[in-house]
Amino acid sequence: MYSRPRRLRRTQIIRNLVSEMKLDKDMFIYPYFVVPGKGVKEPIGAMPGISHFSLDELVEDVKAGLNFGVNKILLFGVGNEKTEDASSAFSWKSIVVEALKLLKDNFGEELFIATDVCVCAYTTHGHCGLLKDGYIDNDLSLEVISKMALAHGRAGADMVAPSDMMDGRVGAIRKVLDGNNLTETGIMSYSVKYASAYYGPFREAADSSPGEGDRKSYQMDFRNSGEALREAELDEEEGADILMVKPALAYLDIIKEIKQITNLPVACYNVSGEYSMVKAAAEAGFVDEKEIVLENMHAFSRAGADIIISYHTRDILEKGWI
């Protein structure tokens, strides 16, 4: 017997030496939910270990995370005024704009900040675009989404992350940013965002459930993969710097397919439902949390993800899991 693959599995040192991929702390982005007020650090019931933070508490938590290498974050705003036209989304007084200015004043280039760009948390109806005659008006929505991205860019966002899934939004945002001398502000596009049941806990965290209907007319049909390639190619053509797949765990095949057609970095979003299921199973004693989290993270990387957005990030880095 000349071939014995087990020779390369004999000890942990050998397995580490020949592993085909390795996780690195620099791959991870940690999401935050920021709310108005002071002294607020309120646990989110559907997402154990994740909280809403007011600005003062956010600064303290970010400072603590930096000690463990949590130096890349994704900001979501919660609690601003909800209107039909989502005007608070691009207000200079929006909670995300305030958070950006405060975090940049405190941490400067030590902290990389991406911001979610979507109006679902700022509209009375909870949809990701503006309604006209009961239907999402794509081009009207682009105007608001672009204004929101511009407000974030001016406030200091390193990267904006449009998650609305409107057609043409990457190009519209790039045009507005460049036209306002924000050529260095990057775009991490939610290029492939499926209409998924895995978002359930996030709806509580972001207070963004649609009042009527669903989001299947703009988020993608989970039965489709060819459509995902088309969406990714369009976003790359329009000027995206990073392409994202969301959710991650049930879409490893999509991550791999996107990676094969682009030279851009590929991100995946390990979403709230994926996170909360692991937490619930671990709390019940059904699984070993560390082992299953690391298995999932390695699966994302193995599929081709260069960047992992995950609510597990803090545990992974603070507890020294990698």
C-alpha positions in Angstrom: 0.0 0.0 0.0 1.8 3.1 -1.3 -0.9 5.7 -0.5 -1.8 6.2 3.2 -3.6 9.6 3.5 -3.9 9.0 7.3 -0.1 9.7 7.6 -1.0 13.4 7.3 -3.7 13.2 9.9 -1.7 11.5 12.6 -1.1 14.4 15.0 -2.6 17.9 15.5 0.7 19.5 14.4 0.7 17.6 11.1 -3.0 18.4 10.6 -2.3 22.1 11.1 0.7 21.9 8.8 -1.1 20.6 5.9 -4.6 22.2 6.4 -5.9 23.5 3.1 -7.3 26.7 4.7 -6.8 28.6 7.9 -9.0 31.1 9.8 -7.4 34.4 10.7 -8.7 37.1 13.1 -8.4 39.7 10.3 -11.2 37.9 8.4 -13.9 38.9 10.9 -16.4 41.8 11.1 -18.6 42.3 14.2 -22.1 43.8 13.8 -23.4 46.4 16.3 -26.9 47.8 16.9 -26.8 51.4 18.0 -29.8 53.2 19.6 -30.5 56.7 20.9 -30.2 57.5 24.6 -27.6 57.2 27.2 -26.4 54.4 29.4 -28.2 51.8 27.3 -26.8 48.3 27.0 -29.9 46.2 26.5 -29.7 42.5 25.6 -31.6 41.4 22.6 -33.8 38.5 23.6 -33.7 36.6 20.3 -29.9 36.9 20.1 -28.2 35.8 23.3 -25.0 37.7 23.9 -25.9 40.6 21.5 -27.2 44.0 22.8 -28.5 47.4 21.7 -25.9 50.1 22.6 -26.3 53.8 23.1 -23.4 55.9 21.9 -21.6 56.1 25.3 -21.9 52.4 25.9 -20.9 51.7 22.3 -17.6 53.5 22.7 -16.8 51.5 25.8 -17.7 48.2 24.2 -15.7 48.9 21.1 -12.7 50.0 23.3 -12.9 46.6 25.1 -13.2 44.7 21.8 -10.1 46.4 20.3 -8.0 44.8 23.1 -8.9 41.4 21.5 -8.5 42.3 17.9 -12.2 43.2 17.1 -11.2 46.2 14.9 -13.7 45.9 12.1 -17.4 46.5 12.8 -20.7 46.9 10.9 -23.1 49.5 12.2 -26.9 49.2 12.2 -29.1 52.1 13.4 -32.2 51.4 15.5 -34.7 53.8 17.0 -34.7 56.8 14.6 -38.0 58.3 13.5 -40.0 56.2 11.1 -41.6 58.0 8.1 -43.0 57.2 4.7 -40.0 58.8 3.0 -37.3 57.5 5.3 -35.9 61.0 5.8 -34.3 60.1 9.1 -32.1 57.5 7.3 -30.0 60.3 5.7 -30.3 62.9 8.4 -27.1 64.4 9.8 -28.6 63.7 13.2 -29.3 60.0 12.5 -27.9 57.6 15.1 -25.5 56.0 12.7 -24.0 59.4 11.6 -23.6 60.3 15.3 -22.0 57.0 16.0 -19.6 57.3 13.1 -18.4 60.8 14.2 -17.9 59.7 17.8 -16.1 56.4 17.0 -13.8 58.1 14.5 -13.0 60.9 17.0 -12.2 58.2 19.6 -10.4 55.6 17.6 -9.5 57.1 14.2 -7.8 54.6 11.8 -7.5 52.0 14.6 -11.1 51.0 13.9 -12.6 50.1 10.4 -16.3 51.0 10.2 -18.8 49.7 7.6 -22.4 50.8 7.8 -25.5 49.0 6.7 -27.3 51.1 4.1 -31.0 50.3 3.9 -34.2 52.1 4.9 -36.2 49.2 6.4 -35.6 50.5 10.0 -36.5 54.1 9.0 -39.8 53.6 7.2 -43.3 53.2 8.7 -43.9 50.2 6.6 -40.6 48.4 7.2 -39.7 47.7 3.6 -36.2 48.2 2.2 -37.4 50.8 -0.3 -40.0 53.5 -0.7 -43.6 52.5 -1.5 -45.6 53.9 -4.4 -49.1 52.6 -4.9 -48.4 49.7 -2.6 -45.3 48.5 -4.5 -41.6 49.2 -4.0 -40.5 51.9 -6.4 -36.9 50.9 -7.3 -35.6 54.2 -8.8 -37.3 56.4 -6.2 -35.7 54.2 -3.5 -32.2 54.7 -5.1 -32.4 58.4 -4.4 -32.9 57.9 -0.6 -30.4 55.0 -0.4 -27.7 57.1 -2.1 -28.4 60.0 0.2 -28.0 57.7 3.2 -24.7 56.3 1.9 -23.5 59.9 1.3 -24.4 60.9 4.9 -22.4 57.9 6.2 -19.5 58.6 4.0 -19.3 62.3 5.0 -19.5 61.2 8.7 -16.4 59.0 8.3 -17.6 55.5 7.2 -14.7 53.5 5.7 -17.2 51.5 3.7 -20.9 51.5 3.1 -22.9 48.3 2.7 -26.1 48.6 0.7 -28.5 45.7 1.7 -31.7 46.8 0.1 -31.4 44.8 -3.2 -32.7 47.5 -5.4 -31.5 47.3 -9.0 -28.7 49.7 -9.8 -28.0 50.8 -6.2 -24.2 50.2 -6.3 -23.8 52.3 -9.4 -26.0 55.0 -7.9 -24.1 55.1 -4.6 -20.7 55.1 -6.4 -21.8 58.0 -8.5 -23.0 60.1 -5.5 -19.9 59.2 -3.4 -17.5 60.1 -6.2 -19.4 63.2 -7.0 -18.9 64.4 -3.5 -15.1 63.7 -3.3 -15.6 60.5 -1.4 -13.7 58.3 -3.8 -11.9 56.5 -1.0 -15.2 55.3 0.6 -15.6 51.6 -0.3 -18.8 49.7 -1.1 -19.3 46.2 0.3 -22.5 45.2 -1.5 -25.0 42.7 -0.3 -24.8 41.4 -3.8 -26.6 38.1 -3.2 -29.2 38.5 -0.5 -31.9 35.9 -0.3 -35.4 36.3 1.0 -34.7 34.0 4.0 -36.3 32.7 7.1 -32.9 32.9 8.8 -33.4 36.6 9.4 -36.0 36.2 12.2 -34.0 37.3 15.2 -32.6 40.3 13.3 -36.1 41.7 12.8 -36.3 42.1 16.6 -32.8 43.5 16.8 -33.3 46.1 14.1 -37.1 46.7 14.6 -37.4 46.3 10.8 -40.2 43.8 10.2 -42.4 44.7 7.2 -45.8 45.8 8.2 -47.5 44.1 5.3 -46.4 41.6 2.7 -42.8 40.3 2.4 -39.6 41.1 0.7 -39.7 38.5 -2.0 -40.2 41.0 -4.8 -36.7 42.4 -4.2 -34.7 39.9 -2.2 -33.7 36.8 -4.1 -35.5 33.5 -4.5 -33.6 30.9 -2.5 -34.2 28.3 -5.3 -31.9 30.2 -7.6 -28.2 30.1 -8.1 -27.7 31.4 -11.6 -29.4 34.6 -10.6 -26.9 35.0 -7.8 -24.0 35.1 -10.4 -25.8 37.7 -12.4 -26.4 39.9 -9.4 -22.7 39.6 -8.4 -21.5 40.5 -11.9 -23.8 43.5 -12.1 -22.5 44.8 -8.7 -18.9 44.4 -9.8 -19.5 46.2 -13.0 -21.2 49.1 -11.1 -18.2 49.6 -8.8 -18.5 47.3 -5.8 -15.3 46.7 -3.9 -16.5 43.6 -2.0 -19.3 41.2 -2.9 -21.3 39.6 -0.1 -23.5 36.5 0.2 -26.3 36.5 2.8 -27.1 34.2 4.6 -24.0 32.0 4.7 -24.6 28.6 6.2 -27.3 27.4 3.8 -25.6 29.0 0.9 -22.1 27.6 0.9 -22.5 26.6 -2.8 -23.3 30.2 -3.7 -20.2 31.5 -1.9 -18.1 29.0 -3.9 -19.8 29.9 -7.2 -19.3 33.7 -6.6 -15.7 33.2 -5.7 -15.1 31.4 -9.0 -16.3 34.2 -11.1 -14.7 37.3 -9.4 -11.3 38.6 -8.4 -13.0 40.8 -5.8 -13.0 39.8 -2.1 -16.0 37.8 -1.2 -17.8 38.3 2.1 -20.5 36.2 3.8 -22.9 37.2 6.5 -23.4 34.5 9.2 -26.9 35.9 10.0 -29.0 36.1 13.2 -30.9 32.9 12.7 -27.8 30.9 12.1 -26.2 32.5 15.2 -29.2 32.1 17.5 -29.7 28.4 16.6 -26.2 27.7 17.7 -26.6 29.7 20.9 -29.9 27.9 21.7 -28.5 24.5 21.1 -25.4 25.2 23.1 -27.4 26.6 26.0 -29.5 23.4 26.0 -26.4 21.3 26.0 -27.0 19.7 22.6 -23.8 20.9 21.0 -20.3 22.1 22.0 -20.5 25.8 21.1 -16.8 26.4 20.4 -16.6 23.3 18.2 -19.7 24.0 16.1 -18.9 27.7 15.7 -15.4 26.9 14.5 -16.7 24.2 12.1 -19.1 26.7 10.6 -16.4 29.4 10.3 -14.1 27.0 8.5 -16.9 25.9 6.2 -17.4 29.6 5.2 -13.7 30.0 4.5 -13.5 26.6 2.7 -16.3 27.6 0.4 -14.3 30.7 -0.6 -15.3 33.5 1.8 -12.4 36.0 2.4 -14.4 38.0 5.0 -16.9 36.7 7.6 -19.5 38.9 9.2 -20.6 37.1 12.3 -22.2 37.8 15.7 -19.8 35.1 17.0 -16.8 37.3 16.3 -16.5 38.6 19.8 -16.5 35.1 21.3 -14.1 33.8 18.7 -11.5 36.5 19.4 -12.0 37.3 23.1 -11.9 33.6 24.0 -9.0 32.8 21.8 -10.8 30.2 19.7 -8.4 30.9 16.8 
